[in-house]
Amino acid sequence: MNFFRRIDWILLFSALLLSAIGTLMIYSTSIEASGIDYSFMSRQMSYLFFGLIIFFIVARLDYRLITQFSLLLYGLVLVLLVLTFMFGDQIRGSVRWIDLKLITIQASEIAKPVIILTLAHFFSKYSALYLKNVLVSFILVAIPAFLVFLQPDLGNTFILLSLWLILVFAAGMKLSHMFFSALAFLLVIPIVWSSLKSYQRDRIFSFLNPEKDPLGSGYNLVQAIIAVGSGGLFGRGFGRGTQSHLNFLPEQKTDFIFATSAEELGFLGVGIILVSLGVLVYRVLKIANQTKDHEGSLVALGVASLIVVHTFINIGMNLGIFPVTGITLPLLSFGGSSLVSMLVSLGLVTSISVHKEKPK
């Protein structure tokens, strides 16, 4: 009973509310003239059920015990990323998923909580004040980030590098080292640009000028903006979005579920989503602030950063602020790996809340 009393129920309720809204929107986009396709909704509910089981298992364990195995988990993620190239399914020119028949695994999603654990554990032992430790931590992130970049998956590569930047700064990185890191990043940009696939460059160009090719590279962005703008204050109504149900809006259940929600639920519905995400981040940051353990604080901060960066990029690309990168909206977008990964991350934060008063 003591375990359940220590759980942050506001955090869990916010996560469940977001998952429920996401499942409803997935159901809405499955309504067709010929009938309703229940497969996507049932799969998402299965992912949610499985994710909640893992959430409570992780929350019940002491997070300090889990971080002791962070390097082992890190090694397993690297193995999964390599296996993705060997046995992964190619979808739209990218190899990101391993089909295990019963489930499909996206290793880049699993990598996110593992990277947070690895960095938190590393900086709990080695100070970020020293440039050597900063470089080692960057290499730890750069290896999986490079493997993700080769899939190619520019969006999740950016997520992993963002986690490193935020956590290394929170761990006490000197401003002078931050300056040299930024300089090195700028020098690498030409190399990254030359390594991009043609469709990735087209996405960037279409982001800068979507009207230049509205039926080609700029199509997704234009349709998303139309969907968001047409929702108004109260929306067109559940299951009545024209952009989604007439199939003008692509990837309605994943990348552009925010645009779908804005069109059908309007500003009020989107407001509920944003407030729920804000409450979720606030509760995670509150736990990060309350724990006296540096390692636990970094884990919670990493999870909060993961939610914020995901949300910022996903909503940004739905509004035309960022290029289309394939980043999901936390807990709402369809996808097992993404949903379970986020619930595992929240399980780690809950573990910190439950076990923060125990001695090291």
FITI-116345 format. One record per residue: residue in three letters; x, y, z of N, C-alpha, C in turn. Coordinates in steps of 0.05 Angstrom, whole numbers, padded with zeros to 5 digits, always signed. Atoms other than C-alpha are relative to their C-alpha. Example, Ala and Ser with C-alpha at 12.3 -4.5 7.8 and 13.67 -1.06 7.14 Angstrom:
<sites>
ala+00018-00024+00000+00246-00090+00156+00018+00024+00000 ser-00016-00024-00001+00273-00021+00143-00015+00022+00014 
</sites>
This chain:
<sites>
met+00016-00024+00000+00000+00000+00000+00017+00025+00000 asn-00018-00024-00001+00058+00047+00014+00009+00007-00028 phe-00008-00005+00028+00079+00039-00059-00021+00017-00014 phe+00021-00014+00014+00011+00063-00085-00004+00028+00012 arg+00003-00027-00012+00009+00122-00036+00022+00018-00011 arg-00022-00017+00009+00076+00146-00062-00001+00006-00030 ile+00003-00005+00029+00055+00144-00136-00011+00028-00004 asp+00011-00026+00007+00044+00212-00167-00024-00005-00019 trp+00024+00007+00015-00028+00200-00189-00007+00022-00020 ile+00005-00021+00019-00033+00268-00223+00016-00005-00025 leu-00017+00007+00023+00025+00248-00268-00012-00023-00016 leu+00012+00023+00013-00007+00181-00283-00026+00007-00014 phe+00026-00008+00012-00076+00211-00295+00004+00017-00026 ser-00006-00016+00024-00046+00262-00344+00008-00017-00023 ala-00009+00019+00020-00012+00206-00382-00023-00016-00011 leu+00023+00016+00009-00075+00165-00385-00020+00016-00016 leu+00018-00018+00015-00117+00224-00408+00010+00005-00028 leu-00012-00004+00027-00069+00238-00465-00002-00025-00017 ser+00002+00026+00015-00068+00164-00484-00029-00005-00009 ala+00029+00004+00007-00145+00163-00483-00008+00018-00023 ile+00006-00018+00022-00150+00224-00528+00013-00010-00026 gly-00013+00011+00023-00099+00194-00575-00014-00024-00012 thr+00015+00024+00009-00137+00128-00578-00026+00008-00013 leu+00025-00009+00012-00202+00165-00593+00005+00012-00027 met-00006-00012+00026-00169+00204-00649+00008-00021-00020 ile-00007+00022+00018-00140+00140-00678-00025-00014-00009 tyr+00027+00011+00007-00211+00111-00676-00014+00018-00020 ser+00014-00019+00017-00238+00174-00709+00011-00002-00029 thr-00013+00001+00027-00188+00169-00767-00004-00027-00013 ser+00005+00027+00011-00208+00096-00776-00029-00003-00011 ile+00027+00000+00010-00280+00115-00794+00000+00006-00030 glu+00000-00003+00029-00289+00105-00869-00029-00004-00010 ala+00026+00003+00012-00348+00105-00916-00009-00029-00001 ser+00006+00029+00002-00344+00029-00922-00003-00013+00028 gly+00002+00011-00027-00343+00020-00846+00022+00010+00018 ile-00020-00008-00019-00297+00026-00786+00021-00022+00002 asp-00023+00019-00003-00228-00006-00783+00009+00002+00029 tyr-00006+00000-00029-00220-00025-00710+00029-00009+00006 ser-00026+00013-00005-00150-00055-00719+00020+00020+00012 phe-00020-00019-00011-00110+00009-00705-00007+00006+00029 met+00008-00007-00027-00150+00026-00643+00006-00023+00019 ser-00004+00023-00017-00147-00045-00615+00030-00005+00004 arg-00029+00003-00003-00072-00048-00628+00011+00021+00019 gln-00010-00021-00018-00061+00019-00593-00008-00006+00029 met+00009+00007-00027-00102-00005-00533+00017-00023+00011 ser-00018+00022-00009-00059-00068-00531+00027+00011+00008 tyr-00026-00013-00007+00004-00025-00532-00002+00014+00027 leu+00004-00015-00025-00025+00018-00476-00001-00019+00024 phe+00002+00020-00022-00043-00043-00433+00028-00011+00006 phe-00026+00011-00004+00026-00073-00443+00019+00021+00012 gly-00017-00022-00011+00060-00005-00430-00006+00006+00029 leu+00007-00005-00028+00022+00004-00365+00011-00022+00018 ile-00012+00022-00016+00045-00064-00340+00030+00005+00004 ile-00028-00007-00002+00117-00044-00355+00004+00024+00018 phe-00001-00024-00017+00104+00024-00323+00000-00008+00030 phe+00002+00007-00029+00084-00008-00256+00023-00017+00009 ile-00024+00017-00006+00141-00059-00259+00024+00018+00005 val-00022-00018-00002+00192-00004-00270-00003+00018+00025 ala+00005-00017-00023+00160+00041-00218+00004-00014+00026 arg-00003+00016-00025+00161-00015-00166+00030-00005+00006 leu-00028+00004-00004+00236-00026-00176+00014+00026+00009 asp-00016-00023-00007+00287+00021-00145+00015+00009-00024 tyr-00013-00010+00024+00312+00066-00201+00030-00002+00001 arg-00029+00003-00003+00382+00062-00172+00010-00027-00007 leu-00007+00028+00009+00382-00013-00184+00000-00001-00030 ile+00002+00000+00029+00360-00001-00256+00024+00014-00012 thr-00023-00015+00012+00415+00051-00269+00026-00016+00002 gln-00024+00017-00002+00467+00000-00246+00004-00017-00025 phe-00001+00017+00025+00450-00039-00310-00002+00017-00025 ser+00003-00018+00023+00449+00022-00355+00019-00006-00023 leu-00019+00007+00021+00512+00002-00393-00008-00026-00014 leu+00009+00024+00013+00484-00067-00405-00024+00006-00018 leu+00023-00008+00017+00419-00037-00431+00010+00016-00024 tyr-00012-00015+00022+00461+00011-00473+00011-00019-00021 gly-00011+00019+00018+00497-00048-00504-00022-00015-00016 leu+00022+00014+00013+00431-00083-00519-00013+00018-00021 val+00011-00019+00020+00405-00020-00554+00018+00001-00025 leu-00018-00001+00023+00467-00018-00598-00004-00026-00017 val+00005+00025+00014+00455-00091-00616-00026+00001-00016 leu+00025-00003+00014+00383-00076-00634+00002+00018-00024 leu-00003-00019+00022+00403-00017-00677+00016-00013-00023 val-00015+00014+00021+00453-00061-00715-00017-00021-00013 leu+00018+00021+00011+00402-00117-00722-00021+00013-00018 thr+00019-00013+00016+00354-00066-00751+00009+00002-00029 phe-00011-00001+00027+00400-00058-00811+00000-00027-00013 met-00003+00027+00011+00406-00133-00819-00027-00013-00006 phe+00025+00014+00003+00334-00155-00809-00024+00019-00001 gly+00022-00019-00001+00292-00091-00809-00015+00002-00026 asp+00018-00004+00024+00234-00077-00856+00004+00028-00011 gln-00003-00026+00013+00243-00021-00906-00027+00011-00006 ile+00025-00013+00004+00185+00027-00905+00005+00029-00009 arg-00004-00026+00011+00185+00090-00949+00030+00008+00000 gly-00028-00006+00003+00260+00085-00959+00016-00001+00026 ser-00014+00001-00026+00277+00078-00884-00002-00028+00012 val-00001+00025-00014+00297+00017-00844+00001+00006+00029 arg+00001-00008-00028+00273+00031-00773-00013-00021+00018 trp+00016+00018-00016+00230-00028-00751+00009-00029-00004 ile-00006+00028+00001+00245-00101-00734-00027-00015+00005 asp+00025+00014-00002+00184-00146-00746+00005-00027+00014 leu-00002+00025-00015+00181-00201-00693-00025-00016-00001 lys+00026+00013+00005+00113-00225-00719-00020+00008+00021 leu+00019-00008-00021+00078-00214-00652+00001+00030+00005 ile-00003-00029-00005+00106-00144-00643+00021+00011-00020 thr-00020-00013+00016+00146-00094-00684+00015+00020+00017 ile-00016-00016-00018+00204-00060-00649+00014+00022-00016 gln-00015-00022+00010+00233+00009-00665+00022+00006+00020 ala-00022-00002-00019+00301+00009-00632+00007+00029+00008 ser-00006-00028-00006+00309+00085-00637-00018+00010+00023 glu+00018-00008-00022+00249+00093-00589+00010-00012+00026 ile-00010+00013-00024+00278+00043-00540+00025+00014+00010 ala-00025-00013-00007+00344+00081-00542-00004+00025+00018 lys+00004-00026-00014+00314+00145-00512+00001-00003+00030 pro-00002+00003-00029+00301+00122-00440+00027-00012+00008 val-00026+00012-00007+00365+00081-00442+00022+00021-00001 ile-00019-00021+00001+00406+00141-00463-00002+00018+00024 ile+00005-00016-00024+00375+00181-00406+00013-00014+00024 leu-00011+00016-00022+00394+00126-00357+00030+00000-00001 thr-00029+00002+00003+00464+00119-00385+00014+00027+00007 leu-00012-00026-00006+00479+00194-00382-00002+00007+00029 ala+00004-00006-00029+00450+00202-00312+00019-00016+00017 his-00019+00017-00015+00491+00143-00287+00029+00009-00004 phe-00028-00009+00006+00554+00169-00321+00007+00025+00015 phe-00005-00025-00013+00548+00239-00293-00002-00001+00030 ser+00000+00004-00029+00534+00212-00224+00027-00009+00010 lys-00027+00010-00007+00604+00183-00225+00022+00018-00010 tyr-00021-00016+00012+00643+00231-00269-00011+00028-00004 ser+00009-00028+00001+00638+00307-00265+00001+00011-00029 ala+00002-00013+00026+00616+00346-00326+00017+00025-00002 leu-00018-00023+00000+00665+00401-00306+00025-00005-00017 tyr-00024+00007+00014+00720+00363-00341-00006-00007-00029 leu+00005+00003+00029+00724+00365-00417+00002-00029-00009 lys-00003+00029+00007+00747+00292-00420-00026-00015+00004 asn+00025+00013-00006+00683+00269-00387-00023+00008-00019 val+00020-00010+00019+00641+00313-00432+00003-00015-00027 leu-00006+00013+00026+00674+00282-00494-00009-00030+00001 val+00008+00028-00003+00663+00211-00467-00030-00003-00001 ser+00029+00001+00000+00590+00226-00454-00011+00004-00028 phe+00009-00005+00028+00582+00253-00525+00004-00024-00017 ile-00005+00024+00016+00613+00191-00555-00021-00021+00007 leu+00021+00020-00008+00564+00148-00515-00026+00005-00014 val+00024-00007+00014+00507+00186-00548+00004-00001-00030 ala-00005-00003+00029+00540+00196-00616-00002-00027-00015 ile+00001+00026+00013+00546+00121-00630-00028-00009-00008 pro+00027+00007+00008+00472+00104-00626-00013+00021-00018 ala+00011-00021+00016+00454+00172-00656+00008-00003-00029 phe-00011+00005+00027+00498+00156-00717-00015-00023-00013 leu+00014+00023+00011+00465+00088-00725-00029+00007-00008 val+00027-00009+00006+00396+00121-00722+00000+00018-00025 phe-00003-00018+00023+00419+00174-00772+00002-00016-00026 leu-00004+00016+00024+00439+00119-00821-00026-00015-00009 gln+00023+00016+00006+00369+00088-00820-00015+00009-00026 pro-00007-00025-00013+00357+00146-00841-00024+00010+00017 asp+00020-00011-00017+00319+00179-00784+00011+00025+00013 leu-00012-00026-00009+00339+00252-00776-00014+00010+00025 gly+00015-00010-00022+00284+00268-00726+00009-00012+00027 asn-00008+00013-00025+00303+00216-00673+00030+00004+00005 thr-00028-00008-00004+00377+00232-00685+00002+00026+00015 phe+00000-00026-00013+00362+00303-00665-00010-00003+00029 ile+00010+00005-00028+00323+00278-00603+00023-00010+00018 leu-00022+00012-00017+00382+00237-00578+00022+00021+00006 leu-00021-00020-00004+00432+00294-00588-00011+00022+00018 ser+00011-00021-00018+00384+00343-00554+00000-00010+00029 leu-00001+00011-00027+00380+00297-00493+00028+00003+00011 trp-00028-00003-00009+00456+00297-00489+00006+00029+00007 leu-00006-00028-00004+00460+00373-00495-00013+00010+00026 ile+00015-00009-00023+00407+00385-00441+00012-00012+00026 leu-00010+00013-00024+00435+00334-00392+00028+00007+00007 val-00027-00007-00005+00507+00352-00400+00002+00029+00012 phe+00002-00027-00011+00489+00425-00386-00010-00001+00028 ala+00011+00002-00027+00447+00405-00326+00020-00013+00019 ala-00020+00014-00017+00504+00362-00300+00023+00019+00008 gly-00021-00019-00008+00549+00424-00296+00021+00006-00020 met-00019-00006+00022+00583+00432-00363+00008+00030+00000 lys-00009-00027+00001+00625+00495-00367-00010+00014-00025 leu+00009-00016+00023+00601+00551-00412+00021+00000-00023 ser-00022+00000+00021+00669+00551-00448-00001-00026-00016 his+00003+00025+00014+00660+00477-00464-00025+00000-00018 met+00025-00002+00016+00589+00492-00488+00005+00016-00025 phe-00007-00016+00024+00617+00545-00535+00015-00017-00021 phe-00015+00017+00019+00667+00496-00566-00017-00022-00011 ser+00018+00021+00010+00613+00443-00572-00018+00012-00022 ala+00016-00013+00021+00569+00492-00610+00016+00006-00025 leu-00017-00005+00023+00627+00511-00655+00005-00026-00015 ala-00004+00026+00013+00641+00437-00669-00025-00009-00015 phe+00025+00007+00013+00567+00427-00685-00003+00015-00026 leu+00002-00016+00025+00569+00484-00736+00018-00010-00022 leu-00019+00010+00019+00630+00454-00769-00009-00027-00013 val+00009+00026+00010+00595+00387-00776-00024+00002-00018 ile+00025-00003+00016+00532+00415-00809+00004-00005-00030 pro-00003+00006+00029+00561+00413-00881+00003-00030-00005 ile-00003+00029+00004+00579+00340-00871-00027-00014+00003 val+00027+00011-00004+00509+00324-00845-00017+00006-00024 trp+00017-00008+00023+00477+00362-00903+00007-00017-00024 ser-00008+00016+00023+00517+00323-00954-00008-00029+00003 ser+00007+00027-00005+00496+00258-00921-00030-00005-00001 leu+00029+00002+00001+00421+00273-00924-00010-00012-00026 lys+00013+00010+00024+00376+00235-00971-00014+00023-00015 ser+00013-00022+00016+00343+00275-01027-00027+00008+00011 tyr+00026-00007-00011+00274+00270-00995+00002+00016+00026 gln-00004-00015-00025+00302+00297-00929+00007+00029-00007 arg-00006-00027+00008+00331+00357-00965-00025+00014-00011 asp+00025-00011+00011+00264+00367-01001-00018+00009+00023 arg+00017-00008-00023+00229+00369-00933+00009+00026+00012 ile-00010-00025-00010+00275+00424-00910-00006+00023-00018 phe+00006-00021+00020+00266+00464-00974-00030+00006+00001 ser+00029-00005-00001+00190+00454-00970-00008+00014+00025 phe+00005-00014-00025+00191+00478-00898+00005+00030-00004 leu-00007-00028+00004+00225+00542-00920-00019+00014-00019 asn+00019-00012+00020+00176+00552-00978-00020-00022-00008 pro+00018+00022+00007+00118+00501-00976-00017+00006-00024 glu+00017-00006+00023+00079+00538-01030+00014-00004-00027 lys-00015+00004+00024+00134+00526-01080-00008-00026-00014 asp+00009+00026+00011+00112+00453-01089-00022-00011+00017 pro+00022+00008-00019+00044+00446-01054-00011-00028-00006 leu+00010+00027+00007+00028+00381-01090+00022-00021+00002 gly-00022+00019-00002+00097+00350-01080+00012+00000+00028 ser-00015+00001-00025+00148+00360-01025-00013+00016+00022 gly+00013-00017-00020+00106+00414-00991-00028-00009+00007 tyr+00028+00008-00003+00041+00374-00993-00008-00005+00030 asn+00006+00008-00028+00043+00345-00922-00003+00025+00018 leu-00001-00024-00016+00059+00412-00891-00024+00018-00005 val+00023-00017+00007+00005+00450-00929-00026-00011+00010 gln+00025+00013-00009-00049+00400-00913-00003+00001+00031 ala+00001-00001-00029-00030+00399-00839-00008+00028+00010 ile+00007-00027-00007-00035+00475-00835-00029+00006-00005 ile+00029-00004+00007-00103+00474-00870-00017-00014+00022 ala+00016+00015-00020-00128+00421-00820-00001+00015+00026 val-00002-00014-00026-00104+00460-00759-00017+00025-00002 gly+00015-00025+00002-00134+00525-00785-00030-00003-00003 ser+00028+00003+00005-00201+00496-00804-00016-00009+00024 gly+00013+00010-00024-00216+00470-00734-00015+00022+00015 gly+00014-00022-00015-00235+00538-00705+00001-00004+00030 leu+00001+00002-00030-00255+00543-00632-00010-00027+00010 phe+00012+00024-00010-00298+00481-00625+00005-00024-00018 gly-00006+00022+00018-00275+00439-00684-00023-00008-00018 arg+00021+00009+00018-00314+00405-00739-00017-00023+00012 gly+00015+00022-00013-00336+00349-00692+00015-00026-00003 phe-00013+00026-00001-00311+00280-00674-00008-00017-00025 gly+00005+00017+00023-00304+00238-00737-00008+00015-00025 arg+00010-00016+00023-00321+00296-00783+00022+00018-00013 gly-00022-00015+00012-00253+00323-00803+00002-00005-00029 thr-00001+00004+00029-00252+00334-00878+00028-00007-00009 gln-00027+00005+00009-00177+00335-00885+00009-00028+00005 ser-00008+00027-00007-00168+00269-00850-00018-00021-00014 his+00018+00021+00010-00230+00231-00873-00002+00000-00031 leu-00002+00000+00029-00221+00252-00946+00028-00006-00009 asn-00028+00009+00005-00148+00230-00940+00017+00022-00013 phe-00018-00021+00009-00119+00298-00957+00024+00001+00019 leu-00021-00001-00020-00079+00296-00892+00013-00027+00003 pro-00014+00026-00002-00025+00241-00892+00007-00005+00029 glu-00010+00008-00026-00001+00202-00831-00018+00012+00023 gln+00019-00012-00019-00064+00222-00792+00003-00011+00028 lys-00001+00013-00026-00052+00173-00736+00027+00003+00014 thr-00027-00001-00012+00022+00186-00725+00011+00028+00000 asp-00013-00026+00001+00060+00248-00747-00019+00023+00003 phe+00018-00023+00001-00001+00292-00758-00026-00004+00017 ile+00024+00004-00018-00048+00269-00702-00007+00026+00014 phe+00007-00027-00012-00043+00340-00673-00018+00015-00020 ala+00017-00014+00019-00071+00369-00738-00028-00013-00002 thr+00026+00014+00000-00126+00316-00738-00016+00009+00025 ser+00014-00008-00024-00143+00334-00666-00009+00029-00001 ala+00008-00028+00003-00143+00408-00681-00024+00004-00018 glu+00022-00002+00019-00190+00399-00740-00026-00009+00013 glu+00025+00011-00010-00241+00356-00703-00008+00010+00028 leu+00006-00008-00027-00235+00381-00631+00003+00030+00004 gly-00003-00029-00001-00217+00454-00645+00020+00009+00021 phe-00019-00012-00019-00178+00501-00601-00004-00010+00028 leu+00005+00010-00027-00212+00476-00538+00011-00028+00004 gly-00011+00027-00002-00193+00404-00551+00030+00001+00000 val-00029-00003+00000-00122+00424-00568+00010+00012+00026 gly-00007-00011-00026-00121+00465-00504+00002-00021+00021 ile-00001+00021-00020-00137+00404-00463+00025-00017-00004 ile-00025+00016+00005-00080+00366-00497+00024+00015+00010 leu-00023-00015-00008-00030+00422-00485+00001+00003+00030 val+00000-00002-00030-00052+00432-00412+00009-00027+00012 ser-00007+00026-00010-00046+00357-00400+00030-00005-00003 leu-00029+00003+00004+00024+00356-00430+00016+00018+00019 gly-00013-00018-00019+00042+00417-00388+00000-00010+00028 val+00002+00012-00027+00017+00384-00324+00019-00023+00003 leu-00017+00023-00001+00055+00321-00341+00029+00009+00003 val-00028-00010-00002+00121+00359-00351+00005+00013+00027 tyr-00003-00013-00026+00109+00400-00288+00003-00021+00022 arg-00002+00021-00021+00099+00337-00245+00027-00014-00002 val-00026+00012+00003+00162+00306-00274+00022+00018+00010 leu-00021-00019-00009+00203+00369-00261-00002+00003+00031 lys+00003-00002-00029+00174+00373-00190+00014-00024+00014 ile-00014+00024-00011+00199+00302-00176+00030+00004-00003 ala-00029-00005+00004+00267+00322-00206+00010+00019+00021 asn-00009-00020-00019+00270+00381-00159-00001-00011+00029 gln+00003+00010-00027+00247+00342-00097+00021-00021+00008 thr-00019+00020-00007+00296+00285-00101+00028+00012+00006 lys-00026-00010-00008+00363+00296-00067+00023-00015-00013 asp-00020+00016+00015+00398+00244-00110+00005+00012-00027 his-00008-00013+00026+00436+00276-00168-00007-00018-00023 glu+00005+00018+00021+00428+00214-00210-00030-00001-00007 gly+00029+00000+00004+00352+00211-00200-00010+00026-00011 ser+00008-00026+00011+00346+00285-00213+00005+00002-00030 leu-00007-00001+00029+00381+00278-00280-00018-00018-00016 val+00018+00018+00015+00337+00219-00300-00027+00014-00004 ala+00025-00014+00002+00274+00259-00285+00002+00024-00019 leu-00004-00023+00018+00301+00320-00320+00002-00009-00029 gly-00002+00011+00027+00318+00277-00381-00027-00008-00011 val+00026+00008+00009+00248+00250-00384-00017+00024-00007 ala+00014-00025+00006+00218+00320-00379+00009+00012-00026 ser-00012-00010+00025+00265+00342-00435-00010-00015-00024 leu+00009+00017+00021+00244+00283-00477-00029+00007-00008 ile+00028-00008+00005+00170+00302-00471-00001+00027-00014 val+00001-00028+00011+00183+00376-00485+00010+00001-00028 val-00012-00001+00026+00228+00365-00545-00018-00014-00020 his+00019+00015+00017+00180+00313-00575-00024+00017-00007 thr+00024-00016+00004+00120+00358-00565+00006+00025-00017 phe-00007-00025+00014+00155+00421-00590+00004-00006-00030 ile-00006+00006+00028+00180+00388-00655-00026-00010-00014 asn+00024+00010+00014+00115+00350-00670-00020+00022-00005 ile+00019-00021+00004+00069+00409-00659+00011+00021-00019 gly-00013-00019+00017+00119+00454-00694-00002-00008-00029 met+00002+00008+00028+00119+00412-00757-00029-00001-00010 asn+00029-00002+00007+00042+00410-00755-00008+00028-00006 leu+00006-00028+00004+00042+00486-00754+00018+00013-00021 gly-00018-00011+00021+00097+00495-00806+00024+00015+00012 ile-00022-00013-00012+00148+00519-00755+00026-00016-00004 phe-00023+00017+00004+00194+00459-00765-00005-00018-00025 pro+00004+00019+00023+00207+00412-00824-00013-00026+00010 val+00012+00026-00007+00169+00346-00825+00022-00020+00005 thr-00022+00018-00007+00214+00297-00789-00009-00028+00010 gly+00010+00026-00009+00169+00239-00767+00002-00004+00030 ile-00001+00002-00030+00171+00255-00692-00029-00002+00010 thr+00027+00004-00010+00110+00229-00654-00007+00020+00022 leu+00010-00016-00022+00067+00268-00605-00003-00018+00024 pro-00001+00019-00023+00079+00236-00536-00027-00009+00009 leu+00024+00014-00011+00025+00186-00514-00024+00002-00018 leu+00023-00003+00017-00022+00208-00570+00003-00015-00027 ser-00004+00011+00027+00009+00184-00636-00001-00031+00001 phe+00001+00029+00002-00003+00112-00659+00029-00011-00002 gly-00026+00013+00001+00056+00066-00648+00008-00013+00027 gly-00006+00014-00024+00075+00013-00598+00026+00007+00013 ser-00026-00006-00011+00149+00028-00590+00000+00028+00013 ser+00001-00027-00010+00136+00102-00580-00015+00002+00026 leu+00017-00001-00023+00080+00092-00530+00013-00014+00024 val-00012+00016-00022+00115+00038-00489+00025+00014+00010 ser-00025-00015-00008+00181+00078-00489-00007+00023+00018 met+00008-00023-00016+00145+00139-00461-00010-00009+00027 leu+00010+00010-00026+00110+00098-00407+00022-00012+00017 val-00024+00009-00015+00176+00065-00388+00014+00024+00012 ser-00013-00025-00010+00206+00135-00381-00015+00011+00024 leu+00016-00010-00022+00148+00157-00337+00001-00019+00024 gly-00004+00020-00021+00156+00092-00298+00026+00005+00016 leu-00025-00007-00013+00228+00112-00283-00004+00024+00019 val+00006-00024-00016+00204+00180-00258-00016-00007+00025 thr+00017+00009-00023+00151+00147-00214+00017-00016+00020 ser-00018+00014-00018+00205+00101-00186+00016+00019+00017 ile-00014-00021-00015+00244+00163-00166-00018+00012+00022 ser+00019-00010-00019+00182+00190-00132-00005-00019+00023 val+00006+00021-00020+00169+00124-00095+00024-00005+00018 his-00024+00009-00015+00241+00110-00074+00019+00022+00008 lys-00018-00022-00004+00270+00179-00066+00009+00003+00029 glu-00007-00003-00029+00270+00176+00011+00015-00024+00011 lys-00016+00023-00009+00305+00109+00014+00030+00007+00000 pro-00028-00006+00000+00379+00110+00032+00014-00012-00024 lys-00014+00010+00024+00429+00100-00024+00013-00027+00007 
</sites>
